[in-house]
Amino acid sequence: MELSDANLQTLTEYLKKTLDPDPAIRRPAEKFLESVEGNQNYPLLLLTLLEKSQENVIKVCASVTFKNYIKRNWRIVEDELNKICESDRIAIKANIVPLMLSSPEQIQKQLSDAISIIGREDFPQKWPDLLTEMVNRFQSGDFHVINGVLRTAHSLFKRYRHEFKSNELWTEIKLVLDAFALPLTNLFKATIELCSTHANDASALKVLFSSLILIAKLFYSLNFQDLPEFFEDNMETWMTNFHTLLTLDNKLLQTDDEEEAGLLELLKSQICDNAALYAQKYDEEFQPYLPRFVTAIWNLLVTTGQEMKYDLLVSNAIQFLASVCERPHYKHLFEDQNTLTSICEKVIVPNMEFRAADEEAFEDNSEEYIRRDLEGSDIDTRRRAACDLVRGLCKFFEGPVTGIFSGYVNSMLQEYAKNPSVNWKHKDAAIYLVTSLASKAQTQKHGITQANELVNLTEFFVNHIQPDLKSASVNEFPVLKADGIKYIMIFRNQVPKEQLLLSIPLLINHLQAESIVVHTYAAHALERLFTMRGRNNTTLITAAELAPFVEVLLTNLFKALTLPGSSENEYIMKAIMRSFSLLQESIIPYIPSVITQLTQKLLAVSKNPSKPHFNHYMFESICLSVRITCKANPDAVGSFEEALFMVFTEILQNDVQEFIPYVFQVMSLLLEMHKNEIPSSYMALFPHLLQPVLWERTGNIPPLVRLLQAYLERGANTIASAAADKIPGLLGVFQKLIASKANDHQGFYLLNSIIEHMPPESVDQYRKQIFILLFQRLQNSKTTKFIKSFLVFINLYCIKYGALALQEIFDSIQTKMFGMVLEKIIIPEIQKVSGQVEKKICAVGITKILTECPPMMDTEYTKLWTPLLQALIGLFELPDDTIPDEEHFIDIEDTPGYQTAFSQLAFAGKKEHDPVGQMVNNPRIHLAQSLHKLSTACPGRVPSMLSTSLNAEALQYLQGYLQAASVTLL
């Protein structure tokens, strides 16, 4: 694409169309932009537009498009197409910083993000002058420019907060500190002086305080990994100024807005973070400054109001106290009973109250409320910080703190009892206090794992939680209901099982509550209870114990999906999935109604998939329905196909990218259920599955390979007779996959299925070419993963076609090639093979080479016979690497394949297929029997080969195999 006016005009028109609400106009425009983004100059056209366009909306749209383009394509991934040519990369890096600094703030932010994405890949090696270019701009005195630089530096350096330590990282941070620390410190001092000069100029102060916030954030990032020498030497400058800013109050910076934090609050909360970082990590060096920060932050807490705009400040201030109080040598600051009482009374209790703003979020913004409350993204809420402070104080003062709070809890509950409808917030605070007191250690997956011995959790549950959940109306006091359900969820490991069983019907009942929070919590609590482990790795709550509730459980779960605001509620869908998995065949009578509801839901959400977790659990639930029903009645597969295929066809035709990998997995599951020939409906689809366009999306590769394997397992003869012209296409897919380091194992899965299932004559003409391709890849890039897959393949080939056929095909490519493969690949590498079935295939294949391949006994290959046997015995004696099957307990976040491109369905799991099967049950005994047979054919040869060159340990193992098989060698 040339940098021409015509192209700029075309691009402008398409960008405009991408903003159109009508999908019929928007989607084709998005597709067009996607199709041209690989062209040279495309990113430069976008940058030209955002610089020169007269329309602001086009400028912004071009900047967002550019940032997303950089996000998708800047990283160079091995084996994948590099969409940005080198000349474009150089031009972007040369122009983007000045362009970002001269752009208005809205565009500046997008370009700043783009710089940090590029920086993550290219800085410092491929972009050495970035820092100098940025630091030089500090001299400009123009704070629009300076803030642009600071914002970019912040997005570039904030990754230092969570990167793992490495020499590479240290080198980069040192480089940054050498160039950046002094100018940043000078800018900090100069900005503070300017704040005094302009103390009465509101607009100047706003710009200056924006700079100070960014400077404070940069301080945090640059000090996170370790205390740099420069900052240690200049601690006086930084800490004195930070302390001054903490105590500063300027009327001009106060805002009337009660919800949005102002610049002053944001700056002070970042300073609290910085002080907490030093108190935790560099307490020795920070000790001289600590008392004044404790005093300043304490005063801040006692004088700050309850408005929402102060939430971040208050929570960071409390987190500072929490981090200080659990350090042994600050203990003395908190020892006094009066201090503890004062902290409890003035800081903890007031910040645990359920405020009007919380109530509003509970009712009107339930998704955000749930995310904060359930998923722990409430890091910056007052309640969470107060809870952390309670935990911190309990580390050294558990007895006194529990004593102080027990008094509070009792008085709050008494207040509630006087007039529940008015005083329900007192009970809410009491429950929250008990929870934070009792929970010492907690994980998302298992709830509380360590509790405070001084709190009787079961007694509190029976007296104060159960009565709320047993009340006649599920809609009365929704906040207390949510608290009660959350209590069950959090303390599920501490509350006795009989109490949990009594809670199940109550939770099922609350699935009907109108409040989104209440019915979501009920679904989540049920799902968590169903994954609790009992004895012998079974579930704590059994299907038999749930039997009386199956109908009402399923009815209420599906009804909950029809409640306003919950049509795509991931917690409900996860509870449906987990209920199916736990109940197994008990759900069969309800399947006809369930599958109808699931397919209707699938059809509805496929129009605009927006909730990835919900969609994932929905497909898991569909898989469970199929598996559970077809296990009891294999013929039922046809009725599932009738129900699902219409929707699947629509998804494939409309190219709903998010769902296609799922559809292929469910189709594989269905096809694998068929016992005989492939139904014609599947054969009609077969040619479409080989289209190259489908294989270009990485997310499609694993499920497509599995689907093709299912075709080969069930219908190799049909393919050979009715679709022989498609075999080259099938091998084309294998060739494409084998060339990629990321997907070569998938290529081998496909190849192994072709070798195992296709009639030999149908692939005869291609066999030599397959081996040549594999050798080319071995020469070009030999990786451990490739070697392991290659070893499994050649042994499978050996089992299928015989050891002699394997030797002949190798030697037909190049003389003595077979010996080279044995010596250079099989013997040294065989012990790297992992997996039960893979090891078995290799063992049986090598046994065939040792005992059924005449050239091994009487040519120059003979010298490799004993080393090969020794390598095989080594493979046998490797430690076992099997893992028990625990699919019921699996969490979507645990499955290795969960990423947006490809999400592996746990319940569509492919049963591990053993191509050797019953032919060989025990490979060690099989080896012994085969050696016995060989020694019968040529007496004396085998024992003499063993005694001369097999090491003593291997010989001992081999004697064991021979004894177990009750055979001897002649």
PyMOL commands that set and color helices and strands:
alter all, ss='L'
color gray80, all
select helices_A, chain A and resi 5-18+23-36+42-52+56-73+86-102+105-122+130-140+143-161+167-197+202-224+229-233+235-247+251-253+263-281+283-303+308-325+328-333+337-352+356-364+366-374+382-418+420-438+457-470+478-490+497-510+516-530+535-537+543-560+570-606+612-632+634-653+660-673+680-689+692-695+698-722+724-738+744-757+760-780+784-801+803-813+817-832+836-851+855-858+860-876+887-889+906-908+917-919+923-937+941-949+952-964
alter helices_A, ss='H'
color red, helices_A
select strands_A, chain A and resi 439-443+447-451
alter strands_A, ss='S'
color yellow, strands_A
deselect
rebuild
show_as cartoon
